[in-house]
């Protein structure tokens, strides 16, 4: 587990050697990772989903059914490279406790996560390609995957976890506000996208959490895509390896449907989830163009 996390850190920083608007929706769903690019200036994007699952903990002798609502609101602010993000999960849990001779049932609900933050695109290799233009000497170089395509776009994220009140999903003495930092590296390889996230969560608290996520998404055609994802989390409270897989369908350039499942490989707890979600973009993006004056053009012809 720790080895996998270290490998992800190495890969991400070895790539380090501004968000880019796309014609179709740029969603962070499905999965848990987030891409390096923002939604674009003045673009508002809503992403959400509902899911259910089960946690069965052999040592604690508990069996918990979970239902949850995921939400995310993304907004491209001022700069094309800058994005504001509000995201979280509201969860409902029904727990059966079998530690004593009498089985006990508990039901509780609250915000499991609620985070507001900002992401900034530090480096975009596609900007260099746009400046250099196509290779006029090689059709193959312009229409196949090159070694340079492995160089990823890189963004940094900083945010604050905000949870209040008597919340059963918080650990004892957890502060209401804590920090979250992340690095995202994204490589676009023709119809395949590779994303690596390194996340440091609640680092100033008694129980910080560190995660590495590797996501590979492949477009089958212009509407269908599939993905696979592995996540490793290291914490004194909860450490695990999670595997997610699923797909997405693009209804139109602003609306996407997704479906995925999750499993893990341990019994403390043994976990599975199934999730369905939607992403919708309110596209207010405007790009400035320079239009030459006809009179000026005519003068240059003499």
Helices and strands as residue ranges (DSSP letters): H 2-14, E 44-57, E 62-76, E 82-97, E 104-123, H 125-132, H 139-142, G 147-150, E 153-162, E 177-189, E 192-201, E 209-219, E 224-235, E 240-252, E 255-264, E 270-282, H 294-300
